[in-house]
């Protein structure tokens, strides 16, 4: 569970807890007030809102587990970092990891992993190897798999060579953050020209 998800679960628990306590209080004094009427909707709204926060995290984690369970596994090199500009955590953007790997056809690919670690953390050192999983264009990873292992073709994965435009296949993508559509190179991470979010294409 990422730092952002922990915050969402905490906020959801607070909302659900406050709503639950208010519901109990409303029900206990209902006879004295001559019935609850529509007032019960206020605390129930808190409960529903809190549970929806918690539910969103559960659904997100189940999708990540499905990627790892059903996806193709690759050993990838941690290449660099990029800010996750979708939201702020404690007043700062979190960091995602850019990895390079060879796919089943031995073509070099790039992907952004939603690691969402705070700036200054050394959880994912550049140059280390990590196991990633690709399923229907979505990526997952095993955080426990970060290790010092040299991969075949590692020098090619880690160099700063420019991408050959003739090898690029452009595809239409939709930004998951703002919903805008634009063209990007298949197999490489790209930046949305409208909101600045990074995504895999």
N, C-alpha and C positions, 0 to 999 in steps of 0.2 A: 504494500500500500504506500503510495507516494505521500509527500508532505501535504500537498494540496488536498488529497483524498482524506487524510487524517483530520484536516481542518473542517472539511465538509461534513464528515461523520460527527465531529464534536459539535458543530453548529446544529446539525440535524437532531442530535441527542438532546441538546438544550431546548430546542423548539418543542420536540415531542414530550420532554419531561415537564416543561412549563404548561403545555397544553393538557397533559394528563392530570397534573395537580389541579389546574383550574377547572377541569371537567368534574373531578371528584368534589371540589368545593361547591360548584354550581348544583350538582345533583343533591348534595347533602342539605343545601338550604332551599331546595326547590319548593318544599311545602310551605315554608315561611313566606316565600315570594309569590305564592299563588301559581306555581308552575314555572317552568323554565322558558318555554316558548322558543323564540329564535335566538335567545342569548347563548344557547349551547353551541351554536355554530362558530362563535368566536374561539373558544378553546379547542374545539374539534379541528378548526382551520389550522391552528398551531401544530396539532398532532399530525395532520395530513401533510403539512409542509415539511415537518421534521422527518417523517417517514419517507417522503419523496426524495429528500437529500440523501438519506442513508441508502435507499433503494437504487439511486443513480450510481452510487459507488459500487454496490453489489453487482449491478448489471455490467458496469465497466470492467470490473475484475473478472467476471465470468467470461467476457469476450476475450480478455487477455489470455485466460487459461485455455480457451478454445484455440487461439492462434498457436500456442505452444503445443497443444495436444495434436492438432491436425496439420500444422504447417511444416514446410520444408526447413530442415535445420542446416545452418551454415556457420562455420567459424569465421568471424570477421575481426578486422583490426579497428581499434578505436582511433579515429583519424583527427577529429577536432570537436569543438563544442559550438552550440548556437543557442541564443536566448530564446526561451519560449515566451513570446509576446502576447499570448492569449490572456494572461492575467498576471496580477502582482501577488506575491506572497511576502508578507512582512515588508512591504514597500519596495520590493525588488523582483525582477524577473528571475524565474528559475532557469536552469540550463538543461538542454537536451544534448545527446551525444550523436555525432555523425560517424558512421562506420563505413568502411569499404570492404567488399567481399567479392568472391567469384561465385557466380550462379552455377546451375547444373550444366550450362553450355560453356562454362569457363570464361564467361564475359564479366569484366569488372563492373560492379554495381555499387551504388551509394544509397544509404538509407539513414533516416533520422530516427533515433530511438527516443521515446518519451520518458527518459529517465527522471527528468524534473528535479534534479538535485540543486541545492542552494549554491550560489557562487562561493568559490573558495574551498569547496569540498574536494577531496581527493579520492572519491569512490571509484572513478573511472579514469585512470591515468592514460594519457595519450600514448599509443604504441602497444598497449596491452591487447590481448585477444579476448573476445567475448562470444558466446554462443547466441545466435539470433535465429528467429523463426519467421518465415514469411508465409502468409495464408491469405489468398485473394487480395493481394495488394496491401495488406496490413502487416505490421511488424510487431513482434514481441521479442523478449530477451530473458535470459536467465541471469539475474544479478550475481548469483553465486559462482558463475562460470568465468568471471574476470580472472585472467591468469597471464603469466609470462610464458608465452609459447610462440615459437617462430613458425610461421605458415609458409607453405610453398608459394612463391611469387610475392612474398611479403614486401620486397623492395618496390615492386610495381604498385602495390596497394597503398604504400605510404608516400610515394613521391608526389611532387607538386606539378606534374606535367599538365599542360593544357588539354582540354577535351577536344578530340578531333570532330569537327562539325559533321563530317560525312558519316560518322558512325552513330549519330543521334537520330532517334526516331521520336518525332513530336506527337504528343497525344493531348487530348482535351482533358483537363482536370477541373474539379470544383473544390474550392477552398472550404474545409470543414469549419473554419472559424467565421467567415463572413458570407459564404455562399456564392462568391464570385467565380466565374468560369474564365479560364485562360489556357494557353498552350504551354506545355512543359516537356522536357526531355524524359522519355521513358527510362526507368532504371536509375534516375538520379533525383536527389532531393532538390526542391525548388522553393523560391520565396514568392508568396502572393504579392503581386504588384499593387494590390488595393489596400490590404491591411497589414502586410509585413510578416504574416505568419509563415512558418516553414512547414512543408509537407512532402510526402513521398509520392512519386509519380511512376 
